[in-house]
Amino acid sequence: MTDHVVTVTKPGRPLKGERPMTDRERKRAQRMRDKRTAIDAIGEETDAPLRALLDLLGRVEASEPARLCARRAWLAFGQRYGFVTVTQWRSLMENDEARTLPDV
């Protein structure tokens, strides 16, 4: 009798390539996803995930647009968790828009 070699694979997700990802590749992919999520959250702060809002808050000192984005993220965070009301949100957003528009 001839013995056949059978390879048994683990159940779960199939590999994307020919080999499993290394820890370094997996971490790099996670950082890229986090960065992409933070970039996508700019302008969409009310619907952004918590991690993206926290990333936006971390960029507060980068530039003036980043500061305004961080402010919107903080207001979205406050509205989501109940320490900023909707009325305060709208008045603060209107003040921010009035400051960023050029005087004609």
C-alpha positions in Angstrom: 0.0 0.0 0.0 1.1 3.5 -0.8 0.7 6.2 1.9 -0.6 9.5 0.6 0.5 12.6 2.3 -2.4 14.8 3.2 -2.0 18.4 4.2 -4.6 19.5 6.7 -5.2 23.2 6.8 -6.6 25.1 9.8 -10.2 26.3 9.5 -10.7 30.0 9.0 -9.8 32.7 6.6 -7.8 31.7 3.5 -4.4 33.3 2.9 -4.3 36.4 0.8 -0.9 35.5 -0.7 1.3 32.4 -0.7 2.3 32.8 3.0 0.8 34.2 6.2 1.5 37.8 7.1 4.3 38.5 9.5 3.6 40.4 12.7 5.4 43.5 11.2 3.2 43.3 8.0 0.0 42.9 10.1 0.9 45.9 12.3 1.8 48.0 9.3 -1.5 47.2 7.6 -3.4 48.1 10.8 -1.6 51.5 11.0 -2.5 52.1 7.3 -6.1 51.3 8.0 -6.1 53.6 11.1 -4.5 56.4 9.1 -7.0 56.0 6.2 -9.9 56.0 8.7 -8.6 59.3 10.3 -8.3 60.9 6.9 -11.8 59.8 5.9 -13.2 61.2 9.2 -12.2 64.7 8.3 -15.4 66.6 7.5 -17.5 63.6 8.6 -16.8 63.9 12.3 -20.4 63.2 13.4 -20.3 59.7 11.9 -16.6 58.9 12.5 -15.5 56.0 14.7 -14.1 56.8 18.1 -10.5 55.8 17.2 -10.6 58.2 14.2 -11.9 61.1 16.5 -9.1 60.4 18.9 -6.5 60.5 16.1 -8.0 63.9 14.9 -7.7 65.2 18.5 -4.0 64.3 18.5 -3.3 66.5 15.5 -4.5 69.7 17.2 -1.2 71.5 17.0 -0.3 70.6 13.4 -1.9 73.6 11.7 -5.0 75.9 11.7 -7.1 73.5 9.6 -6.0 70.6 11.8 -7.0 72.6 14.9 -10.5 73.3 13.4 -10.8 69.6 12.5 -9.8 68.7 16.1 -12.4 71.1 17.4 -15.1 69.5 15.3 -14.0 66.1 16.4 -14.2 67.2 20.1 -17.7 68.6 19.5 -18.7 65.3 17.8 -17.2 63.4 20.7 -19.1 65.6 23.2 -22.4 65.2 21.4 -22.0 61.5 21.2 -21.3 61.1 24.9 -23.6 63.8 26.1 -21.6 66.7 27.4 -22.3 69.0 24.4 -26.0 69.6 23.4 -27.1 69.9 19.8 -27.8 73.7 20.3 -24.3 74.3 21.5 -22.9 72.2 18.6 -24.7 74.3 16.0 -23.7 77.6 17.5 -20.1 76.6 17.8 -20.0 75.3 14.3 -21.5 78.5 12.9 -18.8 80.5 14.9 -16.1 78.3 13.3 -17.5 78.8 9.8 -17.8 82.5 10.3 -14.1 82.7 11.4 -12.8 80.7 8.5 -14.7 82.6 5.7 -12.9 85.6 4.3 -14.5 89.0 4.7 -15.8 90.4 1.5 
